[in-house]
Amino acid sequence: MSIVIYIAVMALTTYLIRVIPFAAVRGKIKSRFINSVLYYMPYAVLSAMTFPAIFWATGDILTSAVGTVIALVMAYFDLPLIAVALGSSAGAFLTDIVIGLF
């Protein structure tokens, strides 16, 4: 029975997080500062959630750093997402193999 209560509380919480801003702000936001904060917020939150996970994904900071650098360089050149993912994974994997040889 308690799992149902947990799910109901989480459903209510996520619903309120989405509804309160719409209820509090009825008109168009005119402040350039607030608009820019709201525009860049998803990117900042995604980065804050992703980067720690990237550096702990392989268990070795060096292989993660190599994969991250490869991904950033490939993304800078506007390569497709699948190419960036495969390239960074291959770079981290090859770095792990090279480290294992020594």
Secondary structure, DSSP 4 states (H G I P E B T S, - for coil): -HHHHHHHHHHHHHHHHHHHHHHH--S----HHHHHHHHHHHHHHHHHHHHHHHHHHSS-HHHHHHHHHHHHHHHHTT--HHHHHHHHHHHHHHHHHHHHH-
